Amino acid sequence: MDYDLLIPLFWTIVIGSLSVLAVRRWTRKLPTKKLWIRSEDKDNNTEKKE
């Protein structure tokens, strides 16, 4: 392989990977505050255990 082709290939890979990382960072979803609430099935849980 000719060395003249390695320089543009290298910079293409570097700039492409940086742009992909930038797009992923900008389009990341903001974390939402999740409240985990366990549903209480009184018919199923408490009556069968007793």
N, C-alpha and C positions, 0 to 999 in steps of 0.2 A: 504494500500500500504506500502511496506517495505521502510524504509528510505535509505537503501543502493541503491535503484534504483533512488532516487531523485537527488543525486549528479551527476551521469553521464547525466541524463536528463537535469539538469540545465545547465551544461557546454556545452552540445550539442546544446541547444537552444542559449546560449550566443555566442559561436563560429560561429554557423550557421548564426545568424543575423549579426554579425560583418563582416563575409565574404560576405554576400549578399550586405551589404552597401558598402563595398570596391569595389566590382565588379560594382555596379551601379555608383560609383563615377569615376572609371577609364574608363568606357565605355560611359560616358556622352558626348554628342555632344557639340562641342564648339559653342558658339553663333555666328551666322553670321550676318554681317551688311546688313540689308535689307533696300532697298530704295523703298518706296512706291510711285509709280508713277501712278496717275490717268490717264487713257486713255481718250483722248478727242475725243468724237464722235461728230464732227461738224454737221454732217447730222441729227443726232437724237436730240441733246440737244438744239442747238441755233435756228434752224429754227422752231421748234414746239413751242417754247416759244414766238416767236415774232408775 
